[in-house]
Amino acid sequence: MIDRQVVALAVASMSPEGLEAAQMEAVQRRMTVEDVVLEANLSMVQDQLYALRRVAPSLTVIEGGRA
């Protein structure tokens, strides 16, 4: 389980543009900003895990992260 404090720290460190986009999506989808950010990050993790299942596994660097 991902701790909500970690997600809150991620939201707090977002760029103003990224935060605004997350807020707009949260309003449209009737979700919290934290849930929008969590969903996006879990999707990136899932993509990375599927990349490892390929015959020639590879990792890609995600913005602000390490691979």
One Martini backbone bead per residue (centre of mass of N, CA, C, O) as a GRO file, in nm:
protein
   67
    1MET     BB    1   0.097   0.036   0.021
    2ILE     BB    2   0.045   0.370  -0.029
    3ASP     BB    3   0.127   0.648   0.117
    4ARG     BB    4  -0.030   0.953   0.149
    5GLN     BB    5   0.222   1.125   0.216
    6VAL     BB    6   0.373   1.070  -0.047
    7VAL     BB    7   0.160   1.193  -0.232
    8ALA     BB    8   0.160   1.474  -0.102
    9LEU     BB    9   0.458   1.532  -0.172
   10ALA     BB   10   0.424   1.512  -0.477
   11VAL     BB   11   0.222   1.742  -0.502
   12ALA     BB   12   0.403   1.963  -0.365
   13SER     BB   13   0.639   1.915  -0.605
   14MET     BB   14   0.489   2.029  -0.823
   15SER     BB   15   0.427   2.196  -1.078
   16PRO     BB   16   0.208   2.435  -1.159
   17GLU     BB   17   0.112   2.295  -1.420
   18GLY     BB   18   0.070   2.008  -1.307
   19LEU     BB   19  -0.128   2.088  -1.084
   20GLU     BB   20  -0.343   2.213  -1.265
   21ALA     BB   21  -0.399   1.957  -1.429
   22ALA     BB   22  -0.479   1.779  -1.186
   23GLN     BB   23  -0.713   1.957  -1.091
   24MET     BB   24  -0.884   1.942  -1.348
   25GLU     BB   25  -0.911   1.633  -1.352
   26ALA     BB   26  -1.039   1.604  -1.073
   27VAL     BB   27  -1.296   1.759  -1.139
   28GLN     BB   28  -1.390   1.592  -1.385
   29ARG     BB   29  -1.364   1.303  -1.205
   30ARG     BB   30  -1.423   1.327  -0.902
   31MET     BB   31  -1.139   1.376  -0.758
   32THR     BB   32  -0.849   1.374  -0.623
   33VAL     BB   33  -0.537   1.479  -0.669
   34GLU     BB   34  -0.401   1.236  -0.540
   35ASP     BB   35  -0.544   1.022  -0.717
   36VAL     BB   36  -0.437   1.119  -0.988
   37VAL     BB   37  -0.136   1.085  -0.920
   38LEU     BB   38  -0.143   0.790  -0.840
   39GLU     BB   39  -0.250   0.677  -1.107
   40ALA     BB   40  -0.017   0.778  -1.286
   41ASN     BB   41   0.212   0.629  -1.131
   42LEU     BB   42   0.101   0.341  -1.156
   43SER     BB   43   0.110   0.337  -1.464
   44MET     BB   44   0.418   0.366  -1.488
   45VAL     BB   45   0.487   0.111  -1.332
   46GLN     BB   46   0.338  -0.086  -1.514
   47ASP     BB   47   0.498  -0.025  -1.770
   48GLN     BB   48   0.770  -0.120  -1.651
   49LEU     BB   49   0.687  -0.412  -1.591
   50TYR     BB   50   0.616  -0.487  -1.885
   51ALA     BB   51   0.900  -0.428  -2.000
   52LEU     BB   52   1.034  -0.672  -1.839
   53ARG     BB   53   0.870  -0.905  -2.008
   54ARG     BB   54   1.029  -0.885  -2.234
   55VAL     BB   55   1.272  -1.023  -2.413
   56ALA     BB   56   1.399  -0.719  -2.410
   57PRO     BB   57   1.454  -0.562  -2.152
   58SER     BB   58   1.339  -0.227  -2.046
   59LEU     BB   59   1.419   0.096  -1.931
   60THR     BB   60   1.271   0.409  -1.847
   61VAL     BB   61   1.283   0.739  -1.802
   62ILE     BB   62   1.116   0.930  -1.582
   63GLU     BB   63   1.003   1.204  -1.480
   64GLY     BB   64   1.195   1.248  -1.195
   65GLY     BB   65   1.350   0.976  -1.236
   66ARG     BB   66   1.453   0.631  -1.221
   67ALA     BB   67   1.610   0.324  -1.391
   0.00000   0.00000   0.00000
